[in-house]
Amino acid sequence: MGTSVSVDGQITAFPLLRGQKALVTGANSGIGKATAIGLGRMGADVVVNYVADRDAAEKVVQEIESLGVRAYAHEADVSSEDQVVGMVSRMVEELGTIDILVANAGLQRDAPLTDMTVDQWHKVLDVNLTGQFLCAREAAKEFLRRGVVPEVSSSAGKIICMSSVHQIIPWAGHVNYAASKGGVLMLMQTLAQELAPHRIRVNAVAPGAIRTPINRSAWDTPEAEASLLSLIPYRRVGEPEDIARAVAVLASDLLDYVVGSTLYVDGGMTLFPGFATGG
């Protein structure tokens, strides 16, 4: 079966992930939702992780199942070791294995440094960084147990860490979030170095400004959007589907030789647009 692409550029049928099993954390809204559906479009069976709003997660499952692949929702807090272990164990039991982990779950608890509480600091680091570590650890155990299955994929498994442009761009008032994403960069690279000899590929996607509920205030008025666009050389706000397409291709064998890399999907935000006219 070949590729089918709609007028708006959306991949509607792409068998590159056919037969693979994917887990997407934080998949009931925003980037996670679009990514879970995007992997389903490419032929993968998908576990839709969520921590709240089961109805939203079940709607994502229904949309994925409508594509002719399997899906189910699983409630788990990625910062809880027991819950992550249980989530991956259930996936292996129900779907047979895991081939792709998209460690997407994340949150913000914003405050100026002098107002930020230890609870705000820990909550963001626990979910955004420790959560990725726990999910990657459990997925890697299954990848190592199973090894490469050539008729499924060239690699034994793929881990895609959802990072942010703020892994390299400081962000005043968001020190917990920026620190967590800086940690994701080094987590990803170190895991890639350790796991590559086992034919496990670890990479990251770093979104820029994406139109999701978590940052609605940055784009939901003409004034806010105009201010945001001044930071984006490409002059449009990203959509969740922009990230979903990047993840899907990065998870496929098309990019089998890409290991330990961050794919910035940001419309050029990391090009330091303030210096476009000489600074």
N, C-alpha and C positions, 0 to 999 in steps of 0.2 A: 504494500500500500504506500502511495506517495504522500507528499505533503499537500494539505489544503489550507489556503490562507484567505480569509475574508477580506472585503474591501477595506476595512479599518485596520488591517494588519494583524488581527487576532488569529493565532494558530487554532484551527478547528479540528485538525486530524494530523497527528504526527506520531508515528509508531516507535520513536527512538527509545522509549521507556517501557515498551510493551513487556508485560510479565514481571516487571519490577515492583517492589513493595516500598512505599514511601511513608515516612512519619513526618508530619509538619506540626510543630508546636505553635500554640497561639494562633490556631487556624480558623477561628470562628468569625474573624473580622479583619478588615484592612489588608495588609500585605500578606499575612498568613492565609487568609481566605482565598485571595487571588492566586497565591502560590499552590495551595492544595488543589484548586480547580485546574490550574495550568498543568500540573503534573498528571492529573487525571486525563486531560485532553491528550497528553502524549502517551497514554496507555498504561500508566502506573495505577496500581491499587493504592489507596491512600487512607491512612489513619489521621483523623482530624482531632488533634488535641485541643482542649480548652480548659479553662479554670473557672469560668462563669458563663452563664447564658447558654444552657443546653439547647434551647429552641433554635438559637442562631447556628449552633454547631450542626444540628440535625438538618437544617436547611442547606448547609454546605454539603453535607453528606448526600442529600437528595440530588443536588445539582451534579455532583461527581458521579453518582450512580446512573444518572441519565445519559452519561457518556459511554456506558457499557462496561464500566469497570467496577470493582468492589470498593466499598468505603464503609467506615463506621466511626463514630465519635467516641472519644475516651477522655473523661475528666481526670486531670492530674495537675498538681502544682509542680512545675519543673524544679522548684527550689527544694522539694522534698525528696530525699534519696529513696525512701521506700516507695513513694508513688511513681517515681521514674522507673525504678526496677520493675514494679508491677506492670507499668504501661508497656515496656518493651517485651517483657515476658509474655503478656497477653498477645501482643502483635505476632510474636514468633509462633505461639500456639495456634492463633486463628488464621494467619496468612502464610505461615511456613517459615518466614524469615523477614529480615529487613535489608534492603539494598541502599536506600537513600534516607538520610536524616537531614531535615532542614530545621536547624535550631533557631527558630524565629521568635519565640515568646520573649516579650520585653515590656518594660513600662518606664514611666517617668514619675518622679516625686520631686518637683522643682522647688527651689528656694535659694535665696542668696546664701553665701557661705555662713555668715554669722547667724542666720536664722535656721539653717538646716539642722534637723535633729539626727541623732544617731540612728533612730528607727528609719528615717527617710534614707539615710546613707545605706544601711544594711539591706533594706527591702530591695533597692535597685540593684545593688551588687549581688544579692542572693538570687534574684530572678535572671538578670541580664547576663551574669558571668558564671556563677555557680550552676545555674540551670543548664547552661550550655555544656559545662564540664560534665555534669551528671549524665545528660542525654548522650553526649559523645562517648563517654566511657562505656555505657551499656550497649550502644550500637556497635562500638568497636569490638566488644566481646563476641557478638554474633558474627560480625564480619570475619574475625580471626577463626572462629569455630568452623564456619562454612567454607571460607576461601573463595577463590575465583570460580565462577560457573560460566565458562566462555560463551555458551549460547544465550546467556542473560546479559552479561556485561564484561568488558575487558578488565574491570577492576573488581576487587572483593567487596567494595562498598564506597559510598560517597557521603561525606559529611560537609554540609554547607552551613557555615555560621552566618547568621544575619547580624551584620555590624552596622556601621553608620559612617557618614563623612566625619562625624565627631570622634572617630578613632584617631584622626590627625588634626582636626580643626578644634581649637579650644572653644568652650561655650560657657561664658560667664552666666552664673545663676543656675547652672546645671552640672555642678562639679561631680555629683554622683553618677549621672548618666554618662558624661564624657569619660570619666575614669573607668566605668564598666566597659565601654566600647574600646577604649585603649587597651584594656585587658583582653578583650575578645581578639584583637589583632595578634597579640603575642600568644594567646591560647591557641589560635588557629595555626599559626606558623610552627609552634612547637609540636602540636599534634601532627601536623603534616610531616615534619621531619622524622618523628618517631614512627609513624604508621606507613609512610611511603614504601619502605622495603617490603611490606606485607601486601602491596598493591591496593592500599586504601588511600583514596584521594581526599584531602581536606582542603577546602578553600572557603572564601568568604565573599559575600555580596554586601556592599556598603551603599545603601540608599542615601540620596540627598533629600530634598524637600518633596515628599510624596503626599498626595491628597488623601489622608486617612483621618479617622476620628481623633487620634491622639494629638494631632497638631491643627485641629480645625481653626483655631483662632488665628493661625498664620495665613489662612487663605480664604476665609469665608466672607470677607467683605472686599469690595474693589480696592479700597485703600490698603488693606493688609496684603492682598495679593500683589499689588504694585510694588510695595516695599520688598516683598519676598523675591519678586522677579529681578530686582536689582542685584541679587546675589547669584542669579542663575544666567550664565552667558547664553544658554540655549533659549531663554525667554519663554519657558512654559513650566508649570508645575508638573511634577511627575505623577503618574497614575500607578495604582497597585499592580496593574498588568505589566507595566514596564519592568518591575522587579520579578514578577512571576515568569516572564519570558527569559530573563537572564538566568534565574535559578534553574529552569527546565533545561536549557541548553548546557549550563555548567554541570548538571547532573548526568548528562548523556555522554556517550563515548565520542561524540564529536570533539570534545575537549579533554580527551583521555590523558594528554600530556601536560595538562595544567594542574599543578600541585603547589599548594602553599601560597596562592595568589589571592589578592583582593580585587574583585571587579567592582569598580565605582560606577554606580548607575545614578548620576547626579546632575545631568545637564550641564556639566562643567563647573559645578560649585567649587570643586577642589582646585580650580585653576586660578584662585585668588583674583576674582573679577575686579576688586578694588584697584588693582594695579594695571588694568587694561589701558588706562590713559596715562600711565607713567607713575601712578601712585600719588 
